[in-house]
Amino acid sequence: MHITADNAYFGLAGLYINSAKVKDGGCGEPWNLENIQEYEMILSDKVLDNNCQLFADVFDVHKDDLYGDINLVSGIPFPTMNMEPKWLRFRFLNAAVSRPYLLKIKDQNLNDISQRICRIIATDGGFRKSHIAFPTEGLLIGVGERYEIVCNFSAYGGRTVYFWNDRDTEQMKDVPYFCNSHLIAKGVFGTTTTEAIPPTFVYTQNTPDPLKPIFNVLTSTDISNAMAMVNAGQYHRQMVFGRTNGHWTINGETWDTAKIAASDVGQNTWEVWKFKTGGGWFHPIHMHLVDFFVLKREREVLGQIEPMVIKTYENFSPKDVFYLGPSQNVYVLARFGAHKGDYMFHCHNLIHEDNDMMRAMKIINPTDTTANPTSAQPFIINRLYNLVYYNFKYEDPMLGETSAKPSGLVRTMTNSYVAQTLGKNLYRIFYPTPSDIVYMRGAKNPWQSQWCPA
């Protein structure tokens, strides 16, 4: 409550990895990624006081934003990364308080080589259906956003490259660009590799194909119907991010007003939300519970609406954070499942979030909503014997057997306890056993995970 920016800024930020690699117990990753070496790069910026200690003053100079002049990668300022000349994978997380990064990779002559050697493979919600070229304008990463890329450095033995933070004064309005703000890290490549034959990225291979729930719950028909709405300027809900009487607000209200912004979102229904902001600020928007697709961007210029091209790396990418630029409108599509209950959405500029630019949404029975209630079908149907998908035991994680409990009540972890836990409805819904699948007779929970062959 009101201290997230401080906690993250002073070090409480980390990268949590969901892996589909066989060696991690997964079903395997596409494009021959299994053994390609990877680097986790947590991006942030800091400012030091005259005692060389981290400095932040959220009540004065940093009351609206916090920008530093020292870029850190996973806690290391301007690191030199000694790497091998081969295919490499990079997982990026923007864990700054306010700063967006416009990522590029440049050679030692400062020529941009990103598009020539790199492919974007994954976003916040996991793998894309297909990899795409690195964008010519650079990869814009707002606070809280995650992207994964692979790059072929096999021709860069004995050479140096730079991970570069570029500048876009329109989208990154009023973001200070200090003397070293352009520098993220330096990559120094040796002349040999430790592997006789380093694994290579395979452009055409798409098997094994890790589970991507968003593509199960949002069908091509759903997307077509949503796009028809968006192209007609229609939406189910609008959320306006702005300033009201000196406060950061969403639809004129703050978190402290305790008013729910969307109180009748039907469980398993899909909706189109329009997000809007004025010309003075940009906001990285994070929605809890769901992944979504960005469908459309537009901007307002002198009262007129101008269309924008969706960024290539956003198009049909599973997202849970998106960048709402100054004077922009962004339309997103989400199916609100699998759980019921109260969830939040907020600005991920942590100064704005701490100052109550956050609202709640309530996920309720789909029959009780007036916004697209019929779209819940067929996702509330489950023929599984003695196990009902639409079930009170897990529909609201804050209630019943799934709620948090004192640690003293936790039982000793034994094989029998594990088996008993996995037998409960909560887990079998998402991890059905082979016998469960027989009883389901073809019905499927679209959010369910899959067991891999032993």
C-alpha positions in Angstrom: 0.0 0.0 0.0 1.7 3.1 -1.3 5.2 1.7 -1.1 5.5 -0.5 -4.2 7.8 2.0 -5.9 10.2 2.2 -3.0 10.3 -1.6 -2.6 10.9 -2.2 -6.3 13.4 0.7 -6.7 15.5 -0.5 -3.7 15.8 -4.0 -5.0 12.6 -6.1 -4.5 12.1 -6.9 -8.1 12.8 -10.2 -9.8 12.2 -12.3 -12.9 10.0 -15.4 -12.5 10.4 -17.9 -15.4 7.8 -20.3 -16.7 9.7 -22.9 -18.7 8.4 -25.5 -21.2 11.8 -27.1 -21.5 11.9 -30.9 -21.2 14.8 -30.6 -18.7 12.6 -28.4 -16.5 9.7 -30.9 -16.7 7.9 -29.3 -19.6 6.7 -30.7 -22.9 9.4 -29.0 -24.9 9.9 -25.6 -26.6 9.4 -24.7 -30.3 12.0 -23.6 -32.8 14.8 -25.8 -31.3 15.1 -23.4 -28.2 15.6 -26.2 -25.7 19.4 -25.9 -25.4 20.0 -22.4 -26.8 21.9 -20.4 -24.1 19.8 -17.7 -22.5 20.3 -14.5 -20.5 17.8 -13.0 -18.1 17.9 -9.2 -18.3 16.0 -7.2 -15.7 16.1 -3.5 -16.8 16.0 -0.6 -14.3 17.4 2.8 -13.8 18.7 4.4 -10.6 20.0 7.7 -9.3 22.6 8.1 -6.6 23.0 10.7 -3.9 26.3 12.4 -2.9 27.1 9.4 -0.7 26.8 7.0 -3.7 23.6 5.5 -2.2 20.3 4.9 -4.1 18.2 8.1 -3.9 14.4 8.4 -4.2 12.1 11.2 -2.9 8.6 10.2 -3.9 7.1 13.1 -1.9 9.0 15.9 -3.7 11.2 15.6 -6.9 9.9 12.1 -7.7 6.2 12.7 -6.8 5.1 12.0 -10.4 7.9 9.9 -11.9 11.3 8.5 -11.0 14.0 8.5 -13.6 17.7 7.6 -13.0 20.8 8.2 -15.0 22.3 4.8 -14.4 20.9 1.8 -16.2 21.1 -1.6 -14.4 20.8 -5.0 -15.9 19.8 -7.6 -13.2 21.3 -5.2 -10.6 24.6 -4.5 -12.4 25.2 -1.0 -13.8 26.2 -0.8 -17.5 27.5 -4.5 -17.5 30.0 -5.9 -19.9 28.7 -9.3 -21.0 31.3 -11.8 -22.2 29.4 -14.0 -24.6 30.0 -16.7 -27.3 29.4 -16.1 -31.0 26.3 -18.2 -31.5 22.5 -18.1 -31.2 21.5 -16.6 -27.9 18.2 -16.0 -26.2 17.3 -13.0 -24.1 14.4 -12.6 -21.6 13.7 -8.9 -20.9 11.7 -7.5 -18.0 11.3 -3.8 -17.5 11.5 -3.5 -13.7 12.1 0.3 -13.6 9.8 2.6 -11.6 8.8 4.8 -14.5 11.3 4.6 -17.5 10.3 2.9 -20.7 13.1 1.4 -22.8 13.4 1.5 -26.6 15.7 -1.4 -27.1 18.0 -1.9 -30.1 21.3 -3.8 -30.6 24.1 -1.9 -32.3 27.5 -3.0 -33.6 30.8 -1.3 -32.6 30.2 1.3 -35.3 26.8 2.0 -33.8 24.9 0.6 -36.7 21.6 -1.0 -35.8 21.9 -4.8 -36.4 18.7 -5.8 -34.5 16.5 -6.5 -37.5 19.2 -8.5 -39.3 20.0 -11.0 -36.5 17.1 -11.0 -34.0 13.6 -12.6 -33.8 10.9 -11.8 -31.2 9.5 -15.1 -29.9 7.4 -14.4 -26.8 5.7 -11.7 -24.8 4.1 -11.2 -21.3 1.7 -14.2 -21.7 4.2 -16.6 -23.3 5.1 -17.7 -26.8 3.7 -16.1 -29.9 2.2 -18.5 -32.5 5.0 -17.4 -34.8 8.3 -15.5 -34.4 8.7 -12.1 -36.1 11.5 -9.9 -37.1 12.8 -7.3 -34.6 11.1 -4.0 -35.4 13.0 -1.3 -37.3 11.9 1.4 -34.8 13.2 -0.6 -31.9 11.4 -2.7 -29.2 9.5 -0.4 -26.8 9.3 -2.0 -23.4 7.1 -0.2 -20.8 7.3 -0.8 -17.1 6.2 -4.3 -16.3 6.3 -5.6 -19.9 8.3 -8.7 -20.8 9.7 -9.8 -24.2 11.9 -12.6 -25.4 14.1 -12.5 -28.4 16.7 -14.8 -30.0 19.7 -13.4 -31.9 22.2 -15.0 -34.2 25.7 -13.7 -33.2 27.6 -16.5 -35.0 29.2 -13.9 -37.3 30.3 -11.6 -34.4 33.3 -13.6 -33.0 35.9 -11.1 -31.7 33.5 -8.2 -32.0 31.6 -5.9 -29.6 27.9 -5.0 -29.7 25.8 -2.6 -27.5 22.4 -3.1 -26.0 21.1 0.3 -26.7 18.2 2.4 -25.3 17.0 4.7 -28.1 14.7 7.7 -27.8 11.2 8.5 -29.1 10.1 11.9 -28.0 6.5 11.4 -29.0 5.8 8.1 -27.3 8.3 8.7 -24.4 7.1 12.2 -23.8 9.1 14.2 -21.2 11.3 11.1 -20.3 14.7 12.5 -19.5 17.6 11.1 -21.5 20.7 11.6 -19.5 24.4 11.4 -20.6 24.4 7.6 -20.3 20.7 6.8 -20.7 21.4 5.3 -24.2 23.7 2.6 -22.8 22.2 -0.6 -21.3 25.0 -3.2 -21.7 28.1 -4.1 -23.8 28.4 -7.5 -25.3 32.0 -8.7 -26.0 32.2 -11.9 -28.1 35.0 -14.4 -27.9 36.3 -16.1 -31.1 35.2 -19.6 -30.2 32.3 -21.4 -28.5 32.4 -24.1 -25.8 30.1 -26.3 -27.9 31.4 -28.2 -30.9 28.1 -27.6 -32.6 26.0 -24.9 -30.9 22.3 -25.4 -31.2 20.6 -23.2 -33.7 17.3 -21.5 -33.9 15.0 -23.3 -36.4 12.8 -20.9 -38.3 10.1 -23.3 -39.6 9.8 -25.8 -36.7 6.8 -25.3 -34.5 6.7 -28.6 -32.6 6.5 -29.2 -29.8 4.0 -26.4 -29.4 3.7 -25.3 -25.7 0.2 -24.6 -24.5 -1.0 -21.1 -25.1 -4.4 -20.7 -23.4 -5.2 -17.3 -24.9 -5.4 -19.0 -28.4 -7.9 -21.6 -27.0 -10.2 -19.1 -25.2 -10.3 -16.5 -28.0 -11.2 -18.1 -31.3 -10.9 -16.6 -34.8 -14.7 -15.9 -34.6 -14.3 -14.1 -31.3 -11.5 -12.0 -32.7 -13.4 -11.2 -36.0 -16.5 -10.1 -34.0 -14.4 -8.0 -31.7 -12.6 -6.3 -34.6 -16.0 -5.5 -36.2 -16.9 -3.7 -33.0 -13.6 -1.9 -32.8 -13.7 -0.8 -36.5 -17.2 0.7 -35.8 -15.8 2.5 -32.8 -17.7 0.3 -30.3 -16.5 -1.3 -27.1 -18.0 -2.8 -23.9 -16.2 -0.5 -21.4 -14.0 2.6 -21.5 -11.3 3.4 -19.0 -9.9 6.9 -19.1 -6.5 7.4 -17.4 -5.8 10.9 -16.4 -5.4 13.6 -13.7 -8.4 14.9 -11.7 -7.9 17.6 -9.1 -4.2 16.8 -8.8 -4.8 13.0 -8.4 -4.0 10.1 -10.7 -7.4 8.7 -11.7 -9.2 6.1 -13.8 -12.6 7.4 -15.0 -12.2 10.2 -12.5 -11.8 7.9 -9.5 -8.9 6.6 -7.5 -8.4 3.3 -5.6 -9.1 5.1 -2.3 -12.7 5.9 -3.4 -13.3 2.1 -3.2 -15.6 2.1 -6.2 -15.4 -0.8 -8.5 -14.9 0.4 -12.1 -16.3 -2.7 -13.7 -18.7 -4.6 -11.3 -20.5 -6.9 -13.7 -17.9 -8.7 -15.9 -19.3 -12.1 -16.7 -17.0 -15.1 -16.0 -15.8 -16.7 -19.2 -17.3 -13.9 -21.3 -15.2 -11.8 -23.7 -15.2 -8.1 -23.8 -13.6 -5.2 -25.7 -12.2 -2.5 -23.4 -11.1 0.9 -24.7 -8.3 2.6 -22.8 -7.8 6.4 -23.2 -5.4 9.0 -21.9 -4.7 12.7 -22.6 -1.7 14.3 -24.2 0.3 15.0 -21.0 1.2 11.5 -19.9 1.8 7.9 -21.0 0.8 4.9 -18.9 1.8 1.2 -19.0 -1.5 -0.5 -18.2 -1.6 -3.9 -16.4 -4.7 -6.0 -16.1 -4.8 -8.8 -13.5 -6.4 -12.2 -14.0 -6.3 -12.1 -17.9 -4.1 -12.1 -20.9 -5.4 -10.1 -23.8 -4.9 -9.1 -27.4 -4.2 -5.5 -28.5 -6.6 -4.9 -31.4 -6.3 -1.3 -32.3 -4.4 1.9 -31.6 -5.3 5.5 -32.5 -4.3 8.9 -31.4 -6.2 12.2 -31.0 -4.6 15.2 -32.7 -6.4 18.6 -32.3 -9.6 16.8 -31.5 -9.4 14.5 -34.5 -8.9 10.7 -34.4 -6.0 9.4 -36.4 -5.4 5.7 -36.9 -2.1 4.2 -35.8 -0.5 0.9 -36.9 -0.3 -1.7 -34.2 3.2 -2.6 -33.3 4.2 -5.8 -35.0 5.3 -7.4 -31.7 1.9 -6.6 -30.2 -0.2 -8.1 -33.0 -1.7 -11.4 -31.8 0.8 -11.5 -28.9 -0.5 -12.7 -25.5 -0.2 -9.6 -23.3 -1.0 -8.5 -19.8 0.7 -5.1 -19.9 0.5 -2.6 -22.8 1.8 0.8 -23.4 -0.8 3.6 -23.6 1.0 6.5 -25.2 0.2 10.2 -24.9 -3.2 11.2 -26.5 -3.8 7.5 -27.5 -6.7 5.2 -27.4 -6.0 1.5 -27.3 -8.6 -1.3 -27.7 -8.0 -4.7 -26.1 -9.9 -8.0 -26.2 -9.9 -10.4 -23.3 -12.0 -13.4 -22.1 -12.4 -13.0 -18.4 -11.7 -16.5 -16.9 -11.1 -18.8 -15.4 -11.9 -17.5 -11.9 -14.6 -15.3 -10.4 -13.9 -12.6 -7.8 -12.3 -9.2 -7.5 -9.2 -8.2 -9.5 -7.4 -5.0 -10.2 -6.1 -3.1 -13.2 -3.7 -0.2 -12.8 -1.0 2.0 -14.3 2.4 0.2 -14.0 4.3 3.5 -13.5 4.9 2.6 -9.9 4.6 6.2 -8.7 1.2 6.5 -10.4 0.2 3.1 -9.0 1.3 4.0 -5.4 -0.8 7.2 -5.8 -3.9 5.2 -6.4 -4.1 5.0 -10.2 -5.8 1.6 -9.8 -9.3 0.4 -10.0 -11.1 -3.0 -9.5 -13.2 -5.3 -11.6 -15.6 -7.9 -10.3 -16.0 -11.2 -12.2 -19.5 -12.5 -11.7 -21.9 -15.2 -13.0 -22.2 -14.7 -16.8 -26.0 -14.8 -16.6 -25.9 -11.7 -14.4 -24.0 -9.4 -16.8 -25.4 -7.3 -19.6 -22.1 -7.1 -21.5 -21.9 -9.9 -24.0 -23.4 -12.7 -21.6 -23.9 -15.3 -24.4 -20.2 -15.3 -25.2 -19.6 -17.4 -22.0 -20.8 -20.5 -24.0 -19.4 -23.1 -24.3 -16.8 -22.4 -21.7 -18.9 -23.1 -18.6 -19.8 -26.6 -19.9 -17.8 -29.5 -18.5 -19.2 -33.1 -18.7 -16.6 -34.4 -16.3 -18.2 -36.8 -13.9 -18.4 -35.5 -10.3 -16.3 -32.5 -11.3 -17.9 -29.3 -12.4 -15.9 -26.6 -14.0 -18.3 -23.9 -12.9 -17.6 -24.7 -9.2 -17.6 -22.7 -6.0 -14.5 -24.3 -4.7 -12.2 -22.5 -7.1 -14.3 -19.8 -8.8 -13.1 -17.2 -6.3 -9.5 -17.8 -5.1 -10.1 -15.7 -2.0 -12.8 -18.0 -0.7 -13.1 -21.5 0.6 -10.5 -24.1 0.3 -8.3 -22.0 -2.0 -7.9 -19.0 0.3 -4.7 -18.1 2.1 -4.2 -19.8 5.5 -1.8 -19.4 8.4 1.5 -21.3 7.7 1.0 -23.3 10.9 -2.0 -25.1 9.3 0.1 -26.4 6.4 0.5 -30.1 6.5 3.7 -32.0 6.1 4.3 -32.6 2.4 3.9 -36.4 1.8 3.1 -38.4 -1.3 -0.4 -39.1 0.1 -1.0 -35.4 0.8 0.1 -34.5 -2.7 -2.2 -37.1 -4.2 -5.1 -35.9 -2.1 -4.5 -32.3 -3.1 -4.3 -33.1 -6.8 -7.6 -34.9 -6.4 -9.5 -31.8 -5.4 -11.6 -30.0 -7.9 -9.3 -26.9 -8.0 -6.4 -28.8 -9.4 -8.2 -31.4 -11.5 -9.9 -28.6 -13.4 -6.5 -27.4 -14.7 -4.6 -30.7 -14.6 -7.1 -33.4 -15.4 -5.9 -37.0 -15.0 -6.2 -39.5 -17.8 -9.4 -41.0 -16.2 -10.9 -37.5 -15.9 -10.4 -36.9 -19.6 -12.3 -40.1 -20.4 -15.2 -38.8 -18.3 -15.2 -35.4 -20.0 -16.2 -37.1 -23.3 -14.5 -34.4 -25.5 -15.4 -31.4 -23.4 -12.5 -29.2 -22.4 -11.6 -26.5 -19.9 -9.9 -24.1 -22.3 -7.5 -22.9 -19.6 -6.4 -26.4 -18.6 -2.8 -27.5 -18.8 -1.5 -30.7 -20.1 0.5 -33.7 -18.8 3.6 -34.5 -20.7 4.7 -38.1 -21.5 7.0 -39.4 -18.8 
